[in-house]
């Protein structure tokens, strides 16, 4: 199956699907936006601005077992 999401407008740094999770996806972009997705939906569930657009974001990591996202 192939799906296209167009909510994130900047270059994507990382996309992470939680191990054992069936539908949850996290993505982060150079503009500093972190988005939470349900892969069944056409748009993101939540969006966070982790960094200002001026400074940007360089990396993103998601903990395998705890609900923790680090940028």
Secondary structure, DSSP 8 states (H G I E B T S, - for coil): ------S--S-EEEEEE-TT-SSEEEEEETTSEEEEEETTSSS-SEEEE-S-TTT-----EE-SSSS-EE-
